[in-house]
């Protein structure tokens, strides 16, 4: 199952799409419409951004999300984008996600542990 749905044009082989495809959105968005290309509620009156917005953010930051990079994700929410960034920086890199809402920090940790225990 992919983190990108048919509404978002895939570009197989790009580092951003490879990262997004490696992180299943349904592990971070627990709604029936997890793969829709629009924001979805994640609790605490917060939403996970639409996949095209995550792709845009990752594409904008791609030059900085190189193997071995160190990244701080402020406002980690569900942990989806943090996990995509971690895929992009690889094992030699480090990504830390923070949020001012404690419940979202815990949500992010549990979501990431669901399929990416080594991150």
Secondary structure, DSSP 4 states (H G I P E B T S, - for coil): --SS-TTS---TT-HHHHHHHHS-GGGT--STTTTSSS-EEEETTEEEPPHHHHHHHHHHHTTT--TT-EEEEES-TTSHHHHHHHHHH-TTSEEEEE-S-HHHHHHHHHHHHHH-TT-
